[in-house]
């Protein structure tokens, strides 16, 4: 029995070595762009797991932390190659390993959270850039549309406003010169000249000029005001983070739906709905601009200079990503904490 056991161990060791060799050969041949993009997404999830482990320090979380760090190092080696349309591209992921080293050194301090947030933001940004490369055809069409738009705006019919403005300016200058020419230039008083006639002439000229100015105001000012008056554009449906919002739907309506979802037990959907309500509230306050193509990180970057609002919104964004994109089931405390942060962010000055 003992020799057979030793033989089995030896066979298992040989099999493991062959697996390692095959993995090395696969890595050497280079991963496709799709595979690399998938590993970036897996890396984002691993960072979110690290953030949870960092927030709840105990022996079980410590084991999860070590597993997540090891998984990140395995998912994205320091040096690797990626195949793109038959070409081999050298990829340098050493920044990630250096950041993980810094994170492990900062354990037990608040600096670890900052390092994890930086890693997560950089991986998300890298994922977005890879998506743009994969959807290169769409980018080309957008550039063509921009080129067509620029060409249209250069046409003469779209330059009327500037031409009219300059023409009005020239007309005003000519009018002022003509008005000045109506007033006689002062001349030395000649003996025997009538001051009364000169005074009457000046009064007549002034009255004629005022009448002409009044006529011009009556003729052109109403037309100018009509052209300047613009109807307030009717509010259209919006798409925020993939969800369509009706024109009359407000942030308060979305928050009420989130409360209903939380009451029914669907806390994950409640957090997503409340996060979209928060973005709509910021959009209504003109703090951010809502757009279909923008991600949650784009909205967060838009308030980076807003001080305490950015700090509070970053906590909301991290919670939303962990529970919605990371599929981490939220608890009752997670929902209550998210709702409290929501109210705090709305009370925070935007300056």
C-alpha positions in Angstrom: 0.0 0.0 0.0 2.8 2.5 0.9 4.6 2.1 -2.5 1.2 2.7 -4.3 0.6 5.8 -2.3 4.1 7.2 -3.1 3.4 6.4 -6.8 0.1 8.3 -6.7 1.8 11.3 -5.1 4.5 11.2 -7.8 1.9 11.0 -10.6 -0.1 13.9 -9.1 3.1 16.0 -8.9 3.9 15.3 -12.5 0.3 16.2 -13.6 0.5 19.5 -11.6 3.9 20.3 -13.3 2.4 19.6 -16.7 -0.6 22.0 -15.9 1.9 24.7 -14.9 3.9 24.2 -18.1 0.7 24.4 -20.2 -0.4 27.6 -18.5 3.0 29.1 -19.1 2.9 28.2 -22.7 -0.6 29.7 -23.0 0.5 32.9 -21.3 3.6 33.1 -23.6 1.4 32.8 -26.7 -0.5 35.9 -25.6 -4.1 36.5 -24.5 -6.8 38.0 -26.7 -8.1 41.4 -26.1 -11.4 39.9 -25.0 -9.8 37.7 -22.5 -7.7 40.6 -21.1 -10.8 42.7 -20.8 -12.6 39.9 -18.9 -9.7 39.7 -16.4 -9.8 43.5 -15.9 -13.5 43.1 -14.9 -12.6 40.2 -12.6 -10.0 42.4 -11.1 -12.5 45.1 -10.3 -14.6 42.6 -8.4 -11.6 41.4 -6.5 -10.8 45.1 -5.5 -14.4 45.4 -4.3 -13.9 42.3 -2.2 -10.8 43.8 -0.7 -12.7 46.9 0.2 -15.3 44.9 2.0 -12.6 42.9 3.8 -10.8 46.1 4.8 -14.0 47.6 6.2 -14.7 44.6 8.4 -11.5 43.5 10.0 -11.6 40.0 11.5 -10.0 36.6 10.9 -12.5 35.6 8.2 -12.2 38.9 6.4 -8.4 38.6 6.7 -8.5 35.3 4.8 -10.7 36.9 2.1 -8.3 39.8 1.8 -5.3 37.5 1.3 -7.3 35.5 -1.3 -8.3 38.6 -3.2 -4.8 40.0 -3.3 -3.4 36.7 -4.6 -6.2 36.6 -7.2 -5.4 40.1 -8.4 -1.7 39.2 -8.8 -2.7 36.1 -10.7 -5.3 37.7 -13.0 -3.0 40.5 -14.1 0.7 39.5 -14.2 3.3 42.2 -14.1 4.3 41.5 -17.7 2.2 39.9 -20.4 1.3 40.1 -24.1 -2.1 40.7 -25.7 -3.0 39.8 -29.3 -4.9 42.5 -31.2 -5.7 41.9 -34.9 -2.7 39.6 -35.4 -0.3 41.9 -33.6 1.4 41.3 -30.3 1.2 44.1 -27.7 3.4 44.1 -24.6 1.3 45.0 -21.5 2.9 46.3 -18.3 0.8 45.7 -15.2 3.6 46.3 -12.8 1.8 49.4 -11.4 -0.9 47.1 -10.0 1.7 44.9 -8.2 3.4 48.0 -6.8 0.0 49.4 -5.6 -0.8 46.0 -3.9 2.6 46.1 -2.2 1.8 49.6 -0.9 -1.7 48.4 0.2 -0.2 45.5 2.2 2.2 47.9 3.9 -0.6 50.3 4.8 -2.8 47.7 6.5 -4.1 48.9 9.8 -4.3 52.6 8.6 -6.7 54.7 6.6 -4.3 54.8 3.7 -5.4 51.3 2.6 -8.8 52.6 1.5 -7.2 55.3 -0.6 -4.9 52.8 -2.4 -7.9 50.4 -3.1 -10.0 53.3 -4.4 -7.1 54.3 -6.7 -6.7 50.8 -8.0 -10.4 50.4 -8.6 -10.7 53.7 -10.5 -7.7 52.9 -12.7 -9.0 49.4 -13.5 -12.4 50.8 -14.4 -10.8 53.5 -16.6 -8.7 50.8 -18.3 -11.8 48.7 -18.9 -13.5 51.7 -20.6 -10.5 52.3 -22.8 -10.5 48.7 -23.9 -14.2 48.9 -24.7 -13.5 51.8 -26.9 -10.8 49.8 -28.7 -13.1 46.9 -29.2 -15.9 49.2 -30.5 -13.5 51.1 -32.8 -16.1 51.2 -35.6 -18.4 53.2 -33.4 -15.7 55.7 -32.6 -15.0 56.2 -36.3 -18.7 56.9 -37.0 -18.7 59.5 -34.1 -15.7 61.2 -35.6 -17.4 61.3 -39.0 -20.5 62.8 -37.4 -18.4 65.5 -35.7 -16.7 66.2 -39.0 -20.1 66.6 -40.8 -21.3 68.9 -38.0 -18.2 71.1 -38.3 -18.7 71.3 -42.0 -22.4 72.3 -41.7 -21.6 75.0 -39.1 -19.0 76.5 -41.5 -21.7 77.1 -44.2 -22.8 80.8 -44.8 -26.4 80.3 -43.7 -25.2 79.5 -40.1 -23.1 82.7 -39.9 -26.1 85.0 -40.1 -26.0 86.0 -36.5 -22.4 87.1 -36.5 -22.9 89.0 -39.8 -26.0 90.7 -38.5 -24.2 91.7 -35.3 -21.4 93.3 -37.3 -23.9 95.0 -39.6 -25.8 96.5 -36.7 -22.6 97.8 -35.2 -21.6 99.4 -38.5 -25.1 100.9 -38.9 -24.9 102.4 -35.3 -21.5 103.9 -36.0 -22.9 105.5 -39.2 -25.9 106.8 -37.3 -23.8 108.4 -34.6 -21.6 110.1 -37.2 -24.7 111.4 -39.0 -26.2 112.7 -35.8 -22.9 114.4 -34.9 -22.9 116.1 -38.4 -26.3 117.7 -37.7 -24.9 119.8 -34.9 -23.0 122.8 -36.2 -19.5 123.1 -35.2 -18.9 125.9 -32.7 -17.6 129.0 -34.5 -16.5 132.3 -33.1 -19.3 134.6 -32.5 -19.5 137.2 -35.2 -20.6 140.7 -34.4 -24.3 141.2 -35.3 -25.2 137.5 -35.4 -28.5 136.4 -33.8 -28.1 134.2 -30.8 -31.8 133.5 -30.8 -31.8 132.0 -34.2 -28.8 129.8 -33.3 -30.6 128.5 -30.2 -33.8 127.7 -32.0 -31.8 125.8 -34.7 -30.1 123.7 -32.1 -33.4 122.9 -30.4 -35.0 121.8 -33.7 -32.0 119.6 -34.5 -32.2 117.9 -31.1 -36.0 117.3 -31.5 -35.5 115.8 -35.0 -32.7 113.5 -33.6 -34.9 112.4 -30.7 -37.8 111.7 -33.1 -35.5 109.6 -35.3 -34.2 107.7 -32.4 -37.8 107.0 -31.2 -38.8 105.8 -34.7 -35.8 103.4 -34.8 -36.6 102.0 -31.4 -40.3 101.5 -32.3 -39.3 99.9 -35.6 -36.5 97.5 -34.6 -36.6 96.9 -30.9 -39.8 94.7 -30.9 -38.4 92.6 -33.7 -35.1 92.2 -31.9 -36.8 91.1 -28.7 -38.9 88.6 -30.6 -35.8 87.1 -32.1 -34.1 87.0 -28.7 -37.1 85.3 -27.0 -36.8 81.6 -27.0 -39.3 79.0 -25.9 -38.2 76.9 -23.0 -37.3 73.5 -24.4 -39.7 70.7 -23.5 -38.1 68.2 -21.2 -37.4 64.9 -22.9 -37.0 61.4 -21.6 -33.5 60.6 -20.2 -31.4 57.5 -20.0 -29.2 57.2 -16.9 -27.0 54.2 -16.3 -29.1 52.2 -18.8 -32.5 53.1 -17.3 -35.0 55.2 -19.2 -36.6 58.0 -17.2 -39.8 59.6 -18.4 -39.9 63.4 -18.8 -42.1 64.0 -15.8 -40.2 61.5 -13.6 -38.3 63.3 -10.7 -35.7 62.2 -8.3 -38.3 62.1 -5.5 -40.3 59.6 -7.6 -37.2 57.4 -8.1 -36.4 57.5 -4.4 -40.0 56.5 -3.5 -39.6 53.5 -5.9 -36.3 52.6 -4.1 -38.0 52.7 -0.8 -40.7 50.3 -2.1 -38.1 47.9 -3.4 -36.3 47.9 -0.1 -39.6 47.3 1.7 -40.2 44.3 -0.6 -36.8 42.9 0.3 -35.0 43.6 -3.0 -32.2 45.7 -1.4 -29.8 45.4 -4.4 -32.3 47.0 -6.8 -33.2 49.6 -4.2 -29.6 50.7 -3.9 -29.4 51.0 -7.7 -32.7 53.0 -8.0 -31.6 55.3 -5.2 -28.2 55.9 -6.8 -29.9 56.9 -10.1 -32.3 59.2 -8.1 -29.2 60.8 -6.6 -27.7 61.4 -10.1 -31.0 62.9 -11.3 -31.1 65.3 -8.3 -27.6 66.5 -9.1 -28.6 66.9 -12.7 -31.6 69.0 -11.8 -29.4 71.2 -9.6 -27.1 71.7 -12.6 -24.2 70.2 -10.7 -23.7 67.4 -13.4 -25.0 66.9 -16.9 -26.8 63.6 -17.5 -26.0 61.6 -20.7 -26.7 58.1 -21.9 -23.1 57.3 -22.6 -21.8 58.3 -19.2 -20.8 55.8 -16.5 -21.0 56.2 -12.7 -17.3 57.0 -12.6 -17.8 59.8 -15.2 -20.4 61.4 -12.9 -18.1 61.0 -9.9 -15.2 62.6 -11.8 -17.5 65.6 -12.7 -17.7 66.5 -9.0 -14.0 65.9 -8.1 -13.5 69.6 -7.4 -16.6 69.9 -5.2 -14.8 69.1 -1.9 -17.0 67.3 0.6 -19.7 66.4 -2.0 -17.1 64.4 -3.9 -16.1 62.5 -0.7 -19.7 61.6 0.1 -20.5 60.7 -3.5 -17.5 58.4 -3.7 -18.9 56.4 -0.8 -22.2 56.1 -2.6 -20.6 55.1 -5.8 -18.4 52.4 -4.2 -21.4 51.0 -2.4 -23.4 51.0 -5.7 -20.6 49.2 -7.6 -20.0 46.6 -4.9 -23.7 45.6 -4.7 -24.8 46.1 -8.3 -21.8 45.2 -10.4 -20.0 43.1 -7.8 -23.2 41.1 -7.0 -22.5 41.3 -3.3 -25.8 40.8 -1.5 -26.6 43.9 0.6 -28.0 43.7 4.1 -30.4 46.0 5.9 -27.5 47.9 7.4 -26.1 48.5 3.9 -29.4 50.0 2.7 -29.8 52.2 5.8 -26.2 53.4 5.4 -26.7 54.1 1.7 -29.9 56.1 2.4 -28.2 58.1 5.2 -25.3 58.9 2.8 -27.8 60.0 0.2 -29.4 62.5 2.5 -26.0 63.7 3.7 -24.9 64.3 0.1 -28.0 66.4 -0.7 -27.4 68.6 2.3 -23.7 69.0 1.4 -22.9 72.4 -0.2 -21.9 71.9 -3.9 -19.2 74.5 -3.9 
